Amino acid sequence: MRVVDLDRDMSDVIPTGTTRDSEFLFERMTQATLDATLPAPGKRIVDVASGFGQDAIALQTASGADVVGAEPSERMMAWTRLKSGEATTPVPAWVRSWGDALPFADGSFDAAFCKGAIDHFDQPLRAIGEMARVTKPDGRVVLAIANFESLSCRWARWADNVGEALGAEVSRGRRHYDVPADHFTRYELGLMTEQMETHVILEEVIGISMAWGLPVWTRAVPKLPTSVVDPVLKGLDAAARRFPGLADVVILAGRPR
Ligand SMILES: C[S@@+](CC[C@H](N)C(=O)[O-])C[C@H]1O[C@@H](n2cnc3c(N)ncnc32)[C@H](O)[C@@H]1O
């Protein structure tokens, strides 16, 4: 029997939508991931580890692409099918499947993407190989992954170590730079690139957001007006694009090797 995580969501890593900075990160990550698939009406796109299916639905609705959501969790798939049943517009096709054994023919999609999930896979490299296999030679393979060597992770880890060395009280519980128990892999830019390049010719590496979780910034965000917070978030996002190794999330896109 495989012992894998089938029921979690990204809120284990980054609490969704609770503060403006979390909201910004999620919106940017989602939009940039979907855009990186280069969607267009009639294109066939597969969302690997589609979770509750919200990205597959958004992509199909916004672009007119023909989307398939592949997800192994029975619980998530049941919820997705329930929500799809209420839809008034065409919805994606839902297929129960592991990421490392996709039940699709070679080159049967224009794009394959996997958002915020590859670090939950027990066989990520094989899954990237599968995404490349089912994508057409000139198509797109897209991964969006949380970076555990972001500026924020490095800085907070360093500050905690210094504090601890100076005898400060150590906080209990998981810090945002600690990898959650349901992750199999701790990703940083070097490992993401290495695994992706095994099966994909990299065309784009996009850093998304910077400084998420940095204590001083996290505490300031709810106290500041949106007119101040939003320009700072956009500035940090521009810095993340320039220095993806320090970004909170990295999106990697390319064509099958
Ligand atoms: C954090 S959720 C992300 C879901 C979705 N992509 C999103 O952004 O909301 C991680 C997903 O990975 C799925 N998962 C875990 N192991 C997997 C595997 N080996 N193959 C495919 N999916 C897997 C889980 O069932 C879960 O839906």
The ligand as an SDF file (V2000), in Angstrom:
LIG
                    3D

 27 29  0  0  0  0  0  0  0  0999 V2000
   -1.8040   20.7840   -1.8590 C   0  0  0  0  0  0  0  0  0  0  0  0
   -2.9130   19.8910   -2.8710 S   0  0  0  0  0  0  0  0  0  0  0  0
   -2.8920   20.8870   -4.3490 C   0  0  0  0  0  0  0  0  0  0  0  0
   -4.1080   20.7110   -5.1830 C   0  0  0  0  0  0  0  0  0  0  0  0
   -4.2690   21.6900   -6.3480 C   0  0  0  0  0  0  0  0  0  0  0  0
   -3.2480   21.5100   -7.3620 N   0  0  0  0  0  0  0  0  0  0  0  0
   -4.3180   23.1300   -5.8820 C   0  0  0  0  0  0  0  0  0  0  0  0
   -3.4470   23.9310   -6.2200 O   0  0  0  0  0  0  0  0  0  0  0  0
   -5.2740   23.4520   -5.1510 O   0  0  0  0  0  0  0  0  0  0  0  0
   -1.9300   18.4710   -3.2380 C   0  0  0  0  0  0  0  0  0  0  0  0
   -2.6420   17.4270   -4.0790 C   0  0  0  0  0  0  0  0  0  0  0  0
   -1.7110   16.4330   -4.4600 O   0  0  0  0  0  0  0  0  0  0  0  0
   -2.4210   15.2100   -4.5440 C   0  0  0  0  0  0  0  0  0  0  0  0
   -1.4360   14.1130   -4.5580 N   0  0  0  0  0  0  0  0  0  0  0  0
   -0.6980   13.6260   -3.5430 C   0  0  0  0  0  0  0  0  0  0  0  0
    0.1110   12.6430   -3.9780 N   0  0  0  0  0  0  0  0  0  0  0  0
   -0.1090   12.5130   -5.3190 C   0  0  0  0  0  0  0  0  0  0  0  0
    0.4470   11.6980   -6.3540 C   0  0  0  0  0  0  0  0  0  0  0  0
    1.3960   10.7980   -6.1120 N   0  0  0  0  0  0  0  0  0  0  0  0
   -0.0280   11.8570   -7.6220 N   0  0  0  0  0  0  0  0  0  0  0  0
   -0.9710   12.7920   -7.9040 C   0  0  0  0  0  0  0  0  0  0  0  0
   -1.5160   13.5910   -6.9620 N   0  0  0  0  0  0  0  0  0  0  0  0
   -1.0980   13.4520   -5.6950 C   0  0  0  0  0  0  0  0  0  0  0  0
   -3.3360   15.2650   -3.3340 C   0  0  0  0  0  0  0  0  0  0  0  0
   -4.4190   14.3820   -3.4570 O   0  0  0  0  0  0  0  0  0  0  0  0
   -3.7690   16.7270   -3.3680 C   0  0  0  0  0  0  0  0  0  0  0  0
   -4.9380   16.9120   -4.1440 O   0  0  0  0  0  0  0  0  0  0  0  0
  1  2  1  0
  2  3  1  0
  2 10  1  0
  3  4  1  0
  4  5  1  0
  5  6  1  0
  5  7  1  0
  7  8  2  0
  7  9  1  0
 10 11  1  0
 11 12  1  0
 11 26  1  0
 12 13  1  0
 13 14  1  0
 13 24  1  0
 14 15  1  0
 14 23  1  0
 15 16  2  0
 16 17  1  0
 17 18  1  0
 17 23  2  0
 18 19  1  0
 18 20  2  0
 20 21  1  0
 21 22  2  0
 22 23  1  0
 24 25  1  0
 24 26  1  0
 26 27  1  0
M  CHG  2   2   1   9  -1
M  END
$$$$
